[in-house]
Amino acid sequence: MNWITNYVRPRINSIFSRRETPDNLWTKCPECGTMLFHREVSDNLNVCTNCEHHMHITPRDRFLALFDGGTFTEIAVKTPTPDPLSFRDQKKYPDRLKAAQKETAEAEAMLVAVGEIGRTPIVAAAQDFSFMAGSMGMYVGNAIIAAAQEAVKLKRPLILFSAAGGARMQEGILSLMQMPRTTVAVQMLKEAGLPYIVVLTHPTTGGVTASYAMLGDVHIAEPNALICFAGPRVIEQTIREKLPEGFQRAEYLLDHGMLDRVTHRMKLKDELVGITRMLLGLPPAVRGDLPPPDPSETAQPATPAEGAPKK
């Protein structure tokens, strides 16, 4: 035995056998600070199991939980002209888009899909806050128009999940033009007599709130979601007054008549199924199927009726 056997060899073995610990196993709740295991978070749809804080969830993960069996078909969205204004701040706009696409593995800030919830065919659109804060640009406008056109073509209701910081400044006036464009798309649904349901998630602000996010037949919000045009800090600095507790939060807006419901994310699918079928004039959803009858039990010999003459 020597120092090579006692020290060098074990050291080499430990280096090559060392396994890196993934850095995404734990998530810290931004509200209460509780460390949550990643599987616990995903199983609870990104809702903190300690304080019930609703964290951001991607459209794809939301659709997996929303549609029956997690099955849906994506709708193609027309890609607009990239960087029409040649905008540049600290980074070029195309560089910001590429960075967001790499981080989220999505093409843009909205996903459109068709599928069934509770055996009810629908069209759904959801904004991705992790993609440049879900900001509304020309692609988002094209996505909402594509969703509305698909809903009218298939005669299905449209359910939209909003999550945005407002209009996308890199597209300037072209971004603000999406407000009237999406308003026209919503009007297409109304003229076709199709329900348009909006689920407002945290946060929904700016031009999104001033257009398609507040034009629904029914407005549902997730708990404690910030829903506003100008944020509370901007208002306080403008009027130089302290705002009420919970101002512009979902519960406050529900109390003041701007929302129809505030629903926990885990109960949202059942709520949407019930409201959608009610607006379509359909019977309540079937919660489960009974097993098929046993042929041996159903194939019983016919007995003669009482009082019938015997042969």
C-alpha positions in Angstrom: 0.0 0.0 0.0 1.3 3.5 -0.8 0.0 7.0 -1.3 -1.1 6.3 -4.9 -3.4 3.5 -3.6 -4.5 5.3 -0.5 -5.1 8.7 -1.9 -4.7 9.2 -5.7 -6.9 6.3 -6.8 -9.9 7.1 -4.5 -9.6 10.7 -5.5 -9.7 9.9 -9.2 -12.7 7.5 -8.7 -14.6 10.2 -6.7 -14.1 12.8 -9.5 -15.3 10.5 -12.3 -18.2 9.1 -10.2 -19.4 12.5 -9.0 -22.9 13.4 -10.2 -24.1 16.9 -10.7 -27.2 17.7 -8.7 -29.9 19.3 -10.9 -30.5 22.9 -10.0 -34.3 22.8 -10.8 -35.4 20.3 -8.2 -36.7 23.0 -5.9 -38.9 26.0 -6.4 -39.2 28.9 -4.0 -42.7 30.4 -3.6 -42.4 34.1 -4.3 -45.2 34.9 -1.9 -44.3 32.9 1.3 -40.8 31.8 0.6 -41.5 28.1 1.1 -39.2 25.7 -0.8 -41.3 23.3 -2.9 -40.2 20.1 -4.6 -40.6 20.4 -8.4 -42.9 17.4 -8.6 -45.1 18.8 -5.9 -45.4 22.1 -7.8 -46.2 20.5 -11.1 -48.8 18.2 -9.7 -50.5 21.2 -8.1 -50.4 23.2 -11.4 -47.8 25.6 -10.1 -49.9 26.6 -7.0 -48.0 26.8 -3.7 -49.2 24.0 -1.4 -48.5 26.2 1.6 -50.1 29.6 0.9 -52.1 28.8 -2.3 -50.2 31.5 -4.3 -50.7 31.0 -8.0 -47.4 31.1 -9.8 -46.9 31.5 -13.5 -47.7 28.4 -15.7 -46.9 28.0 -19.3 -49.7 27.7 -21.9 -48.5 24.2 -22.8 -48.7 23.0 -19.2 -52.0 24.7 -18.8 -53.4 23.0 -21.9 -52.1 19.6 -20.7 -54.2 20.0 -17.6 -57.2 21.6 -19.3 -57.9 19.4 -22.3 -59.3 15.9 -21.8 -56.4 13.4 -21.6 -54.0 16.3 -22.2 -54.7 16.0 -25.9 -55.0 19.0 -28.1 -54.1 20.2 -31.6 -52.2 23.4 -32.1 -53.5 26.0 -34.6 -50.9 27.6 -37.0 -50.5 31.3 -36.6 -49.3 33.6 -39.3 -45.8 34.9 -38.5 -45.6 38.7 -38.9 -42.7 40.7 -40.4 -39.8 40.5 -37.9 -38.6 43.8 -36.4 -40.6 46.1 -38.6 -39.3 49.2 -36.9 -35.7 48.1 -36.6 -36.0 48.8 -32.9 -33.0 48.7 -30.7 -32.4 49.5 -27.0 -29.7 47.7 -25.1 -30.3 44.8 -27.4 -31.7 44.4 -30.9 -35.3 43.2 -31.0 -34.5 40.1 -33.0 -31.9 39.2 -30.4 -34.5 39.5 -27.6 -36.9 37.3 -29.6 -34.2 34.6 -30.1 -33.3 34.7 -26.4 -37.0 34.3 -25.4 -37.5 31.5 -27.8 -34.5 29.7 -26.5 -35.6 30.2 -22.9 -39.2 29.1 -23.4 -38.9 26.7 -26.4 -41.9 28.5 -27.8 -42.3 30.5 -31.1 -44.0 33.5 -29.4 -46.1 34.7 -26.5 -49.4 32.9 -27.3 -50.4 29.4 -28.0 -53.7 28.5 -29.8 -55.2 25.0 -29.7 -58.4 23.0 -30.3 -59.6 20.1 -28.2 -62.3 19.0 -25.8 -62.9 19.8 -22.1 -65.4 17.5 -20.4 -66.3 16.2 -23.9 -67.1 19.8 -25.0 -65.2 20.9 -28.1 -63.6 24.3 -27.7 -60.9 26.6 -29.1 -58.4 27.9 -26.5 -55.7 30.6 -26.6 -53.2 31.3 -23.8 -50.5 33.9 -23.3 -47.1 33.0 -22.0 -45.8 35.5 -19.5 -42.4 34.0 -19.5 -42.0 35.1 -23.2 -41.1 38.8 -23.0 -43.7 39.2 -20.2 -46.5 38.0 -22.5 -46.4 41.4 -24.2 -49.0 41.9 -27.0 -47.3 42.3 -30.4 -48.4 41.5 -34.0 -48.0 37.8 -33.4 -50.4 37.8 -30.5 -52.9 39.8 -32.6 -52.6 37.2 -35.4 -53.0 34.4 -32.8 -56.3 35.8 -31.4 -57.6 36.4 -34.9 -56.7 32.8 -35.9 -58.4 31.5 -32.7 -61.6 33.5 -33.5 -61.6 32.4 -37.1 -61.1 28.7 -36.1 -63.9 29.0 -33.5 -66.3 30.5 -36.1 -65.4 27.8 -38.7 -65.9 24.9 -36.2 -68.8 26.6 -34.3 -67.0 26.3 -31.0 -66.6 28.6 -28.0 -63.3 30.4 -27.5 -61.6 30.4 -24.1 -58.7 32.8 -23.7 -56.2 32.9 -20.8 -54.6 36.3 -20.5 -51.2 37.0 -18.8 -49.4 40.1 -20.1 -47.6 43.2 -19.1 -49.3 45.2 -21.9 -48.3 46.1 -25.4 -44.8 45.3 -26.8 -42.8 48.5 -26.9 -40.4 47.1 -29.6 -43.3 47.2 -32.1 -44.5 50.6 -31.2 -47.8 51.7 -32.8 -48.0 48.4 -34.6 -48.4 46.7 -31.2 -51.2 49.2 -30.2 -53.0 48.4 -33.5 -53.6 44.9 -32.1 -56.2 46.4 -29.7 -58.7 47.2 -32.4 -57.8 44.1 -34.5 -58.5 41.8 -31.6 -61.7 43.7 -30.8 -62.9 43.0 -34.3 -62.0 39.3 -33.8 -64.1 39.2 -30.6 -67.0 40.8 -32.5 -66.8 38.0 -35.0 -67.6 35.5 -32.2 -70.5 37.6 -31.0 -72.0 37.9 -34.4 -71.7 34.1 -34.8 -73.5 33.6 -31.4 -70.5 31.8 -29.9 -69.4 32.2 -26.2 -66.2 34.0 -25.5 -64.8 33.3 -22.0 -61.8 35.1 -20.6 -59.7 33.8 -17.7 -57.5 36.6 -16.3 -54.3 35.4 -14.7 -51.6 37.3 -12.9 -50.8 39.8 -14.2 -53.1 41.2 -16.9 -52.3 44.8 -17.5 -52.0 47.7 -20.0 -53.4 47.4 -23.5 -54.4 43.8 -23.0 -56.8 44.8 -20.3 -58.1 47.7 -22.4 -59.0 45.3 -25.3 -59.7 41.6 -25.7 -59.2 40.7 -22.0 -62.3 42.6 -20.8 -64.6 41.8 -23.7 -65.7 38.4 -22.7 -69.2 37.1 -22.1 -67.9 35.7 -18.8 -64.8 36.9 -16.9 -63.1 34.5 -14.5 -59.9 35.4 -12.6 -57.4 33.4 -10.6 -57.0 34.3 -7.0 -55.0 37.5 -6.2 -54.3 38.2 -9.9 -53.4 41.8 -10.7 -55.8 43.1 -13.3 -55.5 46.8 -14.3 -54.5 49.3 -17.0 -52.1 51.4 -15.0 -50.5 49.7 -12.0 -51.1 50.7 -8.4 -47.6 52.3 -8.1 -48.2 54.6 -11.1 -51.6 55.6 -9.7 -50.3 56.3 -6.2 -47.5 58.5 -7.7 -50.0 60.3 -9.9 -52.7 61.1 -7.4 -50.3 61.2 -4.4 -52.7 59.1 -2.3 -52.5 55.7 -0.7 -54.7 53.1 -2.5 -57.0 50.7 -0.6 -55.7 47.3 0.5 -55.9 44.8 -2.4 -56.7 47.4 -5.0 -56.9 46.0 -8.5 -56.6 42.5 -7.3 -59.0 39.8 -8.4 -61.0 39.7 -5.2 -61.3 43.5 -5.1 -62.6 43.6 -8.7 -65.1 40.8 -8.0 -66.5 42.8 -5.1 -66.8 45.9 -7.3 -68.6 44.1 -10.2 -65.8 43.9 -12.8 -65.5 40.1 -12.6 -67.9 37.2 -12.6 -65.9 34.6 -10.7 -62.6 34.1 -8.9 -61.7 30.4 -9.2 -58.7 28.3 -7.9 -56.6 26.9 -10.7 -57.3 23.3 -9.6 -61.1 23.9 -9.9 -60.9 25.9 -13.1 -61.5 23.1 -15.6 -64.8 22.0 -13.9 -65.9 25.6 -13.8 -65.1 26.2 -17.5 -66.9 23.0 -18.5 -70.0 23.9 -16.6 -70.1 27.5 -17.9 -69.4 26.5 -21.5 -72.1 23.9 -21.6 -74.6 26.2 -20.0 -73.9 29.0 -22.6 -74.2 26.4 -25.4 -77.5 25.1 -24.0 -76.1 21.6 -23.4 -76.9 19.3 -20.5 -74.4 19.0 -17.6 -71.2 17.1 -18.4 -70.9 13.4 -17.8 -68.6 12.9 -14.9 -67.9 9.3 -15.6 -69.0 6.3 -17.7 -70.8 3.3 -16.3 -69.3 0.0 -17.3 -71.1 -1.9 -20.1 -73.7 -4.3 -18.9 -72.7 -8.0 -18.5 -74.2 -10.0 -21.4 -74.9 -12.9 -19.0 -77.0 -10.8 -16.8 -79.0 -9.1 -19.5 -79.7 -12.2 -21.6 -82.3 -13.7 -19.3 -85.1 -16.0 -20.6 -88.4 -14.3 -21.0 -91.0 -15.4 -18.4 -94.7 -15.6 -19.4 -96.8 -12.7 -18.3 -99.0 -13.3 -15.2 -102.4 -14.6 -16.1 -101.4 -15.6 -19.6 -102.9 -18.9 -20.8 -100.5 -21.9 -20.6 -99.9 -24.0 -23.7 
